Amino acid sequence: MHGLTLPAPGGPSQLVLRDDLAVPPLANPAHVRVRIVAAALNHLDLFVADGLPGIPLGPGWVPGADGAGIVDAVGAEVSHVRPGDRVLLNPGYADADDEYTRAGDQPLSPSYKILGEHVPGTLAEFVTCPASCAHPIPPGVSWEEAAAFPLATLTAWRMVHARARVRRGQHVLIQGIGGGVALAALAMCHDIGAVTWVTSGSDEKLARAARLGATHGLNYRTTDVARAIRQATAKRGVDVVIDSVGTATWASSLGALGRAGRLVTCGGTSGPMLETDVRKLFWNQWTLMGSTMGSEDEFAAIVRELGAGRLRPVVDRVFPLAEGRAAYEHLASGRQFGKVVIRVSDGP
Ligand SMILES: NC(=O)c1ccc[n+]([C@@H]2O[C@H](COP(=O)([O-])OP(=O)(O)OC[C@H]3O[C@@H](n4cnc5c(N)ncnc54)[C@H](OP(=O)(O)O)[C@@H]3O)[C@@H](O)[C@H]2O)c1
C-alpha cells in the first residue's frame, strides 16, 4: 500500500513517501480496517515529527491522527459498520478495563492511544483500529470535511462544554484563532450565544473569523490583548479563556480573565512552561483547567452536531499525499486558517 512514513524524528524533512508498505492485518475481532480517502493534520503531527518521548518511530511508521475512508474489512465481533460504509475515525481509544474506562472517560485511562502517535496512523492507504472508533459520515459531508473534523472538534467540545461550561452571553477569549482547535471552539461558542474575543497574528485571519461569527478580534502582534479586553469591558475581563498556545499567551490569557473566571488549556504550541502569580489565582478565585481529547460519548455527540449542520470544520487547503511534506511545512509555517487536509486515495 502507499503511505507517508516517519522513520526517525527530526521534523517534516524526515517524511518518506512509500508505495511498498504492508497492508495491516485485521488481527483483532473487534477491529475494522479502513481504506483512507482523506487524512488531516493537527499540531500534534508536528510534535510527533519532531520526536516525542516514548513514541516508537521507525522505518515503516505511519503518522496521522485524523482520517476518513471506506470500511474495507470488519472483525467477527463487529456489527455497527460494514464493508463499503463511509466512516470518519475517532483518533483516540482506550483498551484497558480500569476506573476511567468504566466511568466512560477514556482519555484519562493510562491505556489511551492516539492514531499516528501510539499506534500506526491515517496517512496511508489502510489503517486498522477498534470498530468503536469508526462512525458513519453524515450525508452531505465531504471526505475532506470528514477528515478535518475529529481531533480538533473533539478537543474543543470537551473544553467548551464539559470543562469551561460556556453559557449564552458569557465573554470568551479564544487565543490563536487560525488553529484547528481554536476555530472549532469558536463555532461552539458562537452556537451557544457567547460573546467571543479571538486573537491572531494576522488581520486577514481576524477578518475571516469575524465572518464566522467572532464578536471581537485582536492582533496579538500589534495589540496588548489583556489591556484591550480590560478597557473594552470596563475592567471586568472575560468569563472564560480557551488557550492552546501556552507560554506565549499565558500572561494575556490571565490578564484578560475576570473574577471567578475559568481558563481551560489543551496545549502549549509556543512552549510548555508557564508563570502564574498565585495571589491573582486565589484573590480572583480563578479555575485553571486542563483538557485532553474527549470520550466516546463526546465523540458521538460531535458527529451528531456534524450531521445536524451545527458544526463544520474549516478546511484551509488540500494537498495530495505526494505533497505530504509540503502539507506539514504549511502547517508549521502558521499560515493556515483551519485544517490542512491530505488526500490519500481516490474515493467515490
Ligand atoms: N490535549 C489535547 O488533547 C490536544 C488536542 C488538540 C490539540 N492540542 C494542542 O493544542 C495546540 C493547538 O493545536 P492545533 O492543532 O489547533 O494547532 P494549529 O492548527 O497548528 O494552530 C496553531 C495556532 O496557534 C496560534 N499561535 C501560535 N503562536 C501563537 C502566539 N504566539 N500567540 C497566539 N497564538 C499563537 C496560531 O494562531 P494564528 O494563526 O491565528 O496566529 C496558530 O494558527 C497544539 O499545541 C496541540 O498540541 C492538544
The ligand as a Gaussian input file, in Angstrom:
#p B3LYP/6-31G(d) Opt

LIG

0 1
 N       -4.529000      17.913000      24.730000
 C       -5.176000      17.592000      23.619000
 O       -5.978000      16.665000      23.585000
 C       -4.946000      18.390000      22.393000
 C       -5.758000      18.202000      21.269000
 C       -5.581000      19.031000      20.170000
 C       -4.574000      19.985000      20.168000
 N       -3.780000      20.099000      21.263000
 C       -2.714000      21.109000      21.282000
 O       -3.313000      22.360000      21.062000
 C       -2.452000      23.183000      20.289000
 C       -3.184000      23.673000      19.048000
 O       -3.401000      22.564000      18.190000
 P       -3.994000      22.799000      16.728000
 O       -3.906000      21.507000      16.009000
 O       -5.279000      23.518000      16.823000
 O       -2.859000      23.803000      16.161000
 P       -2.716000      24.575000      14.786000
 O       -3.905000      24.256000      13.928000
 O       -1.351000      24.302000      14.286000
 O       -2.834000      26.110000      15.236000
 C       -1.868000      26.733000      15.984000
 C       -2.270000      28.201000      16.123000
 O       -1.668000      28.697000      17.301000
 C       -1.634000      30.085000      17.191000
 N       -0.391000      30.617000      17.761000
 C        0.846000      30.213000      17.530000
 N        1.701000      31.010000      18.189000
 C        0.949000      31.939000      18.840000
 C        1.229000      33.034000      19.679000
 N        2.489000      33.371000      19.982000
 N        0.209000      33.737000      20.180000
 C       -1.078000      33.415000      19.870000
 N       -1.396000      32.400000      19.053000
 C       -0.379000      31.676000      18.551000
 C       -1.686000      30.463000      15.714000
 O       -2.835000      31.280000      15.528000
 P       -2.895000      32.417000      14.374000
 O       -2.539000      31.691000      13.130000
 O       -4.307000      32.885000      14.402000
 O       -1.923000      33.496000      14.750000
 C       -1.752000      29.093000      15.039000
 O       -2.585000      29.106000      13.915000
 C       -1.215000      22.343000      19.997000
 O       -0.231000      22.645000      20.949000
 C       -1.713000      20.925000      20.171000
 O       -0.704000      20.016000      20.506000
 C       -3.948000      19.329000      22.355000

